[in-house]
Amino acid sequence: MEKEAMGGHVMVSLESLSLELPNGGGVMLGHDKDISTLQDEISALRSRQRHLDHTRQEALDKLIDLKGSIRVFCRVGPSISATNFQAKSPVAVEHDKITVRAVGIKKEFNVDRVFGQESTQEDVFQEVKPILRSALDGHNVCILAYGQTGTGKTYTMEGTNGKLGIVPRAIQELLSHAASQDSSSTYSFSISMLEVYMGTVRDLLAPRQPLFRSTECNTASIISILATKSGAVEVEGLTDVAIQDLKKANQWYCRGRRARSTSWTNVNDVSSRSHCLTRITIKRSGGGATEEASKLWLVDLGGSERLLKTGASGLTMDEGKAINLSLSALGDVIAALRRRRSHVPYRNSKLTQILSDSLGDGSKVLMVVHISPSDDDIGETVCSLSFAKRARSIESSKDTSEGVKKLKQKRLAELEKEICDAEQELKHLTEQIRRAEISLEERKKQISSACQAHSDEKGSPRSTLVVDHIDSAESPQATDKAKSKVSSHGSVPRFMSSTVCSRQRHSPASHSASKPRLTKSVSRYPAELSGSQSFSCYSSCKNATKARSVAFSSSVPKMKFLAAKSDQINISINSIDSTAASAPPRRESFISRQIQRSPLHQHRRRMSSLT
Ligand SMILES: Nc1ncnc2c1ncn2[C@@H]1O[C@H](COP(=O)(O)OP(=O)(O)OP(=O)(O)O)[C@@H](O)[C@H]1O
């Protein structure tokens, strides 16, 4: 910047000043500072948000691991028919224990949570929610509905119109979490649906999917499963639809449901003849550059069934056999994982192949085992609960000492509190960030309108900026003050004053005639410096900046810009004061250089007329 000391003032060229103040002048300094303060504040809040989100994630991971990475819930379905209803069911339920009694037998099964017949869809979903957070945090998650045919698997997963099941509620939860922005990450979701039917895989969202059964199946929808070196599974060619809103997501989900293979059996009018898998792919981008993807599998398994009981024959019997085979393959995989076997037999069925990267290490599995309350189904009930027992990764309460159980409960409570506290603070932080961002936007808008006002005023090709510490109420005095300053610094070019020679050359008549003209010419400078143009400019600028002036005046050093040479601004060093509170309102005045040239032109004309 070009500076020149002059009588206690620093001379700064206008061009260099405008380079340093890209927003259009000293008036913007305070705003820039305020904006950067807000930006710093937002970035500090975001960093705290990331830290807290990380703490919450870690606590949730520990909590789920402590509870068991394969969790098992049990839901008791409705009595299959009125004739099967018994006042006294052989199945007795407690919070996390089921007792099955029959003549000569009493079997107890421990699970993570039992839902009796009176439990609602909401009760079930509340217990499912934490595992959805794991999916959002980047873990592959698998929720499976398992059980005898007709016990309510489809009801739990899909639900009915008024009583939505896990899948539509989970979609709603994921979308609303992403919209709430309670975490430092941003999410995008997509949905895919497939069916494993008689050992083949069908894309339920493929275009023009015909409802088919058996061998008429559309070969285009038979897709293959690929495993990458890292163990990630890709279902080749599977339709994957981005979901931005709940309405669209539900439309696609309903479309997939309709394409599913169902049939009538003795025990269920609309029995699922396949395993239906809904995949929600979650893409998460957080503070880092990379985008993470995780999968949430929501699986409505085909019903395990005794073929004789279901009255199956022909194709329906084949379907039942295929379902039973793949369920047994799933049981083997879960057992191998639980025993930490080096070989896990994923390849024994399409179902386990597809789920292979969502059942093992780092994944979270939740199995909801469905049982019938009926005496007639006692054999299937015991089979299903034995399957659940095999799947459960943690030891049952019976095998754990009271002391260990208490310690575990204590730790679980601590972790739950940690998660709850982090979530509360995250909510608070989100609100703080939201408010700070609104303030930032407002500041930016104010600056942009001030810039607009400024550029409107800068319509003339070259401008001189005059800023003084004069309140609008003092405008008349300001005019005088400006006049005197301009005169005292000799802003009027020296050659415009009459010289000894010129005075000598003038006759008394011509001298007297020229004098008023000269006076008029000289007096025009101060008049134009502080005239109506200058004040209207000041007043429009002031209006544009009125709202922000209080907020920013505290950070703006006092400056005095005085008109000096035609392309220089005089900044009084003495008047620069960083004491915020004492900064008086600023006044700006802009003078066109064309106006400054005008007297020179008149002067020349006057001189030539004399010769
Ligand atoms: N908890 C429940 N409350 C009310 N109705 C239920 C409940 N569970 C199931 N039902 C009803 O029982 C019937 C059979 O349930 P559903 O079709 O869900 O069984 P499923 O286990 O999926 O059978 P399948 O294996 O044959 O497909 C349906 O009409 C369903 O609405």
The ligand as an ORCA input file, in Angstrom:
! r2SCAN-3c Opt
* xyz 0 1
  N     -49.077    -59.828     16.837
  C     -50.123    -59.923     15.990
  N     -51.216    -59.216     16.211
  C     -52.267    -59.262     15.375
  N     -52.311    -60.019     14.265
  C     -51.237    -60.773     13.986
  C     -50.082    -60.753     14.818
  N     -49.177    -61.595     14.300
  C     -49.731    -62.085     13.170
  N     -50.961    -61.619     12.988
  C     -51.856    -61.972     11.887
  O     -51.741    -63.380     11.707
  C     -51.762    -63.696     10.326
  C     -50.519    -64.498      9.927
  O     -49.417    -63.672     10.165
  P     -48.187    -63.569      9.149
  O     -48.626    -63.680      7.727
  O     -47.441    -62.389      9.534
  O     -47.424    -64.884      9.530
  P     -46.042    -65.405      8.940
  O     -45.262    -65.914     10.074
  O     -45.414    -64.374      8.116
  O     -46.510    -66.585      8.028
  P     -45.742    -67.282      6.778
  O     -44.498    -67.823      7.283
  O     -46.684    -68.349      6.330
  O     -45.572    -66.222      5.782
  C     -51.885    -62.406      9.577
  O     -53.232    -62.210      9.257
  C     -51.429    -61.384     10.558
  O     -52.032    -60.130     10.344
*
